[in-house]
Amino acid sequence: MTTIRFNAITYSNKLKKAKDSNQLAEIQAEELSNIINNDLATKQDIQLLKQDVEKLKMELQAFMVKAFLIGVGAIAGLQTLFHFLKP
C-alpha cells in the first residue's frame, strides 16, 4: 500500500512564514493540491488496477490448468510404463 508523503515540518514552517490569512489559505490549498495530485489514486487508476488483476487471475488459472494436465499426463504415462513392466 502506498502511503501519502507529507512533510509536516516543511508544511509547518511555510505556515509560520505566512504574513496574513490569504497566504495561509494559498499554502494550505497548494499543499492539499500536491497531496491529491501526486499521491491519491484516481478512478481511472483503480480501473486499470482491476483490469491488471483480472488479467493476472486469468493467466494464473490457465497455468493451473496446464500444470494439472501435465500432472495427469505424467501419472498416466507412469501407470502405462509400470503396467508393461509387470512380470
Secondary structure, DSSP 8 states (H G I E B T S, - for coil): -------HHHHHHHHHH--SHHHHHHHHHHHHHHHHHHHS--HHHHHHHHHHHHHHHHHHHHHHHHHHHHHHHHHHHHHHHHHHH--
